[in-house]
Amino acid sequence: MEDKIEETLNYYTFKSNEVLNSINSSSNLTVDEIIEKAAKLSELEFKITALEVAKEN
């Protein structure tokens, strides 16, 4: 079970970094695009936090 949590954690961390890099590298995002990407980033960070808690227990 620990391996699956770690694997999923790595995946969500990768996706989170991908979204963050996308936001930071674009200088012409609209407000709606920023909001959408921020919402996706928030969702990923929530999942990462939940997995880290599960990993500790």
C-alpha positions, 0 to 999 in steps of 0.5 A: 500500500505504501508504494501505491501512495508514494507513486500517486504522491509523485504523480500529483506532485509532478502534475502540480509542478506542471501546472505551476510552471505553466502559470509562471511561464505564460505572460498572456494568460487571461483572468479566467485561465489563471482562475482555472489553473489556480483551481486545478493547482488547489485541487492537486495540492489538496490531494497531495496533502491528503496523501502525505497524511495517509503516508504518515499513518 
